[in-house]
Every structure is written in structure tokens, then in C-alpha cells.
Amino acid sequence: MTPGAPLDLEAWTPVYSGKVRDLYVPAPVAGAVGDAATLADTEHVLVVASDRVSAYDHVLEPGIPGKGALLTQLSLWWFAQLETVPNHLVDPTTASVSLPEQVRDRAMLVKPLDMFPIECVVRGYLVGSGWIEYREHGTVCGVPLPAGLTSGDRLPEPIYTPAFKAQLGDHDENITFERTVELVGAETAEALRDLSLDVFRRASSVAEARGVILADTKFEFGADRSTGEITLGDEVLTSDSSRYWDAEVYASGDRTASFDKQIVRDWLSANWDGTGTPPELPADVVERTAARYRELIERLTAH
């Protein structure tokens, strides 16, 4: 299923719609000479998070009310916690463009980056597809792990398991570190790996101090078009890009209750065979998912 149509925002032109986010560039000024700006030549990009929810490469109906605002709030909070890591945010109070009031609570004003075609995935715990591979081969994305681990175990050290970013509608492809070297060069590949692991460790420490476990996450980086500096972009450490657990619940033995859309995935797995159009989500699944998003925000940002 394809994403819905982007909103009509005054002074902004939509240029891309993903499963959750829509991108806009400033609309051309009346009387100005030249073509409208594109992602290739704009100075500013508006990133608007929708309430859409996706699972298994399908955008589902209905969306999760308030999800876009919650994801944006969490990204902005994490960017602030990681202030020493270069990121793509632009201060709206000093920019030549402003956030449209219509989407102010779920939009970020950012500078465009030359994005690397790599999902920088870091895993701190053995879960999900990693657990499935480990049971069969003793590895996660080809990375050998010690014998005797069980589902949900904390790994001896976080591991970097990059993926090749797929086009909309396709699956991201797990790749080796050597393949990332082929894609972006050795120096950049090493920098992306080291920075991803460093940010993951720092974020894990912040979360643990609040009784929350960061099990895994993915980062996206790009090169600053002016300086070439590797810069953190897209969303960061949100409920959509990360797996979080309640530390107290985890300690009790429950390693399945996460602060994300796992409720949606579980319901869909039990009620859809993967063919045709997915069924609509029941109201209780929508509300329980929204509640998990809200609870994570409260747990992390209340301190």
C-alpha cells in the first residue's frame, strides 16, 4: 500500500512521501527567476511526520492518532541529548523560512544532506530477526556470537549490522561491513560504524538511567553539503526506528513488551496471511499502540 497524499502547505512544495514522513521544499516566490527548488538544490527541507503506521512494508489503516507529533518530539529531544553529534536540524527562529502552523507540532526544519545509502543498525540485545539467525547459524547478520545465548539476552558488546537502504516498498538488505566499504569507501564506512556504536552507547546510558532499555536502533547519516562532515539525519532513536523495553519488566522475565508498534505487528501476524490488502486495525490495537508511544515519551523526557 502506498503512502497517502501529502498535505497542502502554504509556501511549501511536497517532493517526497515515505511510509511515515513527507518532505517539502520552499515553494518558488512569485516573480522569482528560475525553477522551483528541489532536494538537490534547496537550502531547507521540511520533514513532516504523519500519523501513518506501517508494518511488513505496508502502510496500514487507520493511523495512530498523535504519532507524528510524538515521533517528532522524541527526535528533537534526542538530538538535544546528543548535542555534540552534528545533526541536520535548522533553528526555525533564525532561518529565512518558518514552520507552517498547520504542522508545527510534527515538523522539523532541516538542512539537506547527501545521504549515505546505508542504514546504520546497532543491536545491543539478541531479538527479532537476529534471534532467528542466531538459532540457525550462531551469527547475527554474519557477525559470530558466543554460544548459549537465549532470546532477549544482552550481547557482550553492541554490534554494528548495516543494511542497504531499499527503495520505497522494498526490503532493506542486510549487508556486510566490507560491502559498506565498497559503497562509501573505507574511511567513511569506518566512521559510520564507529559513530553509530558511540551514539548507541551514549543513548543506552541515558535510557537506562530512566529505567528504559534500548535494545536496538538504526541511524541514518549524510554528508554536509558545505563541509563534507558526517551528519546525523532523519529521525533518531524514536519508537519507529528503535526497540525499547521497560527495564523492570525485562528483569521480571518478559522480553516481548516493547514501546513501539509491536502490538500492531503481532495483531497483523495473527489476522493476515500477507496477501492482498491488510485488514484495518481494530480500535483497541490503535489505542494501545498510541499509549505505548506516549508512555515512552513520558518515561524518557520526564527527568
Phi, psi and omega in degrees: 000136182272157178297159177287169181292141178292160180289156174270104183251127180299134177076006179228144180245125178290137181234348181197139173233122176259193181295327183236322188252148174243140179248141180228151170238158180302136178289150180297143179281136180304130178089352181285152180269139177106172182280165175296150179295151174235177177299336182283335186228006181281157175267338182225146175231138175258120179255115183247120178272125180270179175268008180296149176231137180237153174204139180052043175066023175233139171276128188258163175237143349281178175283181179257110184304130178082358185298318181300317180293320180294316179297318180294316179301318182291319176300313181298321179296316180292321176303322179291322178293331183254043190297340179276353177265121180303133178226175188268005183293145173241135179288114182298336183285344181246000184272163178278354176235165183228161177287129176296135182302328183300330183232020187304324184280352182224029181231148173236137173266124186224165172266147179288146177237157169273095190289141175279143185279041187227130167274118183269089185270133175235132181241127177255347183224156182269105186203164174064222181296333177296320179294321179298314180294320182299318180299326184273324190231351183075017181227165169231116184053036178085354180274118181294140179233158179300151177287158172089006179283153177239168183302129179089357180296147172285135179284152179306320175215148175302145180241149181260120183229082186293160176225153176273126185290123182273161172290162181306129179096346179256163178277140169296147184250119176298134181227163178278163175299324179299326177291325177295327176298318178296326184282319188233358182095154186297314184298314180292319180300317179294320180294318179297317178297310184294320180292320179299314180295322179294314180295320179299314181297318180295317180294321178301319179296318178298314182294316182298327178294345180249015177076024182235138178260129171266105185279316178199165180197172174226142177244155171233135181234156173217170177267132173299130186290341180267320188249343185080359183295137176292126191228136179285127182232188177060206173279164178217125172057037178271176178293339179275331184257359188219160174245118180243145175234154171284121185298322181292317178295319178300316181295334180282350178114351179272111183248024183243339185277103182247158182271062183204207183268025179299329177301318179294313180301315182297316180295317182295320179299325183276345188233011181211137182269005177089001179250149178070204181275131179298150177289159177291146180284137176293156183301322183291326177294318178299313184290320179295324177293315178301321180295324179292320176299314181295319182297321179297315178304313182296318181295319184282320191263356184286346184275000000 
